[in-house]
Amino acid sequence: MSAASTGEPMGKTVSAAYDAALEVIAAVEPRVAQATRQELADQRSSLKLIASENYASPAVLLTMGTWFSDKYAEGTVGHRFYAACQNVDTVEALAAEHARELFGAPYAYAQPHSGIDANLVAFWSILANRVETPALAEKGVRNVNELTEDDWETLRKRFGEQRLLGMSLDAGGHLTHGFRPNISGKMFHQQQYGTDPTTGLLDYDAVAAKAREFKPLVLVAGYSAYPRRVDFARMREIADEVGAVLMVDMAHFAGLVAGKVFTGDEDPVPHAHVVTTTTHKSLRGPRGGLVLAQEEFAADVDRGCPMVLGGPLSHVMAAKAVALAEARQPAFQTYAQAIADNAKALAEGFLTRDATLVTGGTDNHLVLLDVSSYGLTGRQAESALLEAGVVTNRNSVPRDPNGAWYTSGVRLGTPALTTRGFGPAEFDTVASMIVEVLSQTQPGTTKAGGPSKASYVLADGVADRVRARSAELLAANPLYPGLELG
Ligand SMILES: *Cc1c(COP(=O)(O)O)cnc(C)c1O
């Protein structure tokens, strides 16, 4: 763990800050103060392999707890609909500047409250920027704020006719990439591309064929559960060939882009028209979102609030500025490389113990373990692992026979434990612990005596043994080592 990220050199100051804060909170609602203490204790004592989670630095966390939360600041830097936003301007401009510099992006928008919100901003900007009507073409008007009511009438109809092509959920895509229960699957006519049935890898020729046939306005690349890198240069070629806008959602792997593990064709920023991300996953910042865009889309992205966003969370934008400043430090590149090296070690640890991995391995920050070889559903595996103190989440595998609820997979990510200081040897041990649990878990039965997809039976003693091993690993790699609450 890089000391700068955890506050270790300022352990006393950080401890004093949290002690004071908890005392102030306890004076009003002691149960909240107590739950906050307990959350730290629980996070410290659990082996967190949830691929979308991390541990932000005390500097990032402390930045969120201030009076910036009290400000309204609708609008953009220097153009607010509220008075007295000069300090919000400062922190929002800093967050955007760090984001542009870090990612080499022409334009950055720091207001989205979350990843899903960032995607809504991106969808809006693409619709506003690209949907043509005869009247618009004739007037040469591109600014939707300058349209007449008649223009809007036509535009509204045209908005409802647009198409989006994204990666399917069971291949690792995200529900905001056109999945039906999400608004992206309602507001767009949507189709999905999957992965190759034998290799489990993205098949770019198949994506291109689908794009030629479907002719989407938006081609979405990016994923939440695909354990491989993506060739974004190739995705851009496909988008260009069919006249689509390439939108990349790097919510999961932004830290690997920031840390220069993904460069060249694997770096989405130079290739995509619009890039969205969360700031709290591998990027290790506060819970929030970010949009990066080519200049052409900047003005439409800027309308995010109030078009689809509520008032900006100024305290979180301030924390984004701090986190992005951290990510510009050389130590972050070391961290990002360690995330990828550790994922490789975790995958190797599984493969040498005969486990089945979707795509046969990983070259990013996550591993998708197919637990059907243990005769288990993802649900049973997730529950058995949790009983043994290993926190994962169940996840569909491509063409999953158990559907999205029970699933046949477990998704494991390395960003959080890498922050704690785990290296390849520790991740090999983690693989051995997971294999030990799963190979000694049996599916349970339903009340009627049939096979259950949810209940399970873990052999006696396994949970205790694995918990003890995990406690050793966690003690050797403490979370927030300088932070001691009184
Ligand atoms: C996590 C994630 C999101 C959603 O982020 P929230 O902050 O939970 O809204 C969007 N897209 C992808 C690809 C993600 O992995």
The ligand as a MOL file (V3000), in Angstrom:
LIG
                    3D

  0  0  0     0  0            999 V3000
M  V30 BEGIN CTAB
M  V30 COUNTS 15 15 0 0 0
M  V30 BEGIN ATOM
M  V30 1 C -20.3380 0.4630 -11.6690 0
M  V30 2 C -20.6740 0.7860 -13.0790 0
M  V30 3 C -21.6010 1.7940 -13.3950 0
M  V30 4 C -22.4680 2.4520 -12.3720 0
M  V30 5 O -21.8510 3.1950 -11.4350 0
M  V30 6 P -22.7060 3.8090 -10.2110 0
M  V30 7 O -21.7600 4.7640 -9.5990 0
M  V30 8 O -23.0940 2.6710 -9.3470 0
M  V30 9 O -23.8850 4.5030 -10.7940 0
M  V30 10 C -21.7750 2.1050 -14.7240 0
M  V30 11 N -21.1110 1.4580 -15.6960 0
M  V30 12 C -20.2390 0.4590 -15.4270 0
M  V30 13 C -19.5440 -0.2160 -16.5600 0
M  V30 14 C -20.0040 0.0850 -14.1170 0
M  V30 15 O -19.1690 -0.9210 -13.8590 0
M  V30 END ATOM
M  V30 BEGIN BOND
M  V30 1 1 1 2
M  V30 2 1 2 3
M  V30 3 2 2 14
M  V30 4 1 3 4
M  V30 5 2 3 10
M  V30 6 1 4 5
M  V30 7 1 5 6
M  V30 8 2 6 7
M  V30 9 1 6 8
M  V30 10 1 6 9
M  V30 11 1 10 11
M  V30 12 2 11 12
M  V30 13 1 12 13
M  V30 14 1 12 14
M  V30 15 1 14 15
M  V30 END BOND
M  V30 END CTAB
M  END
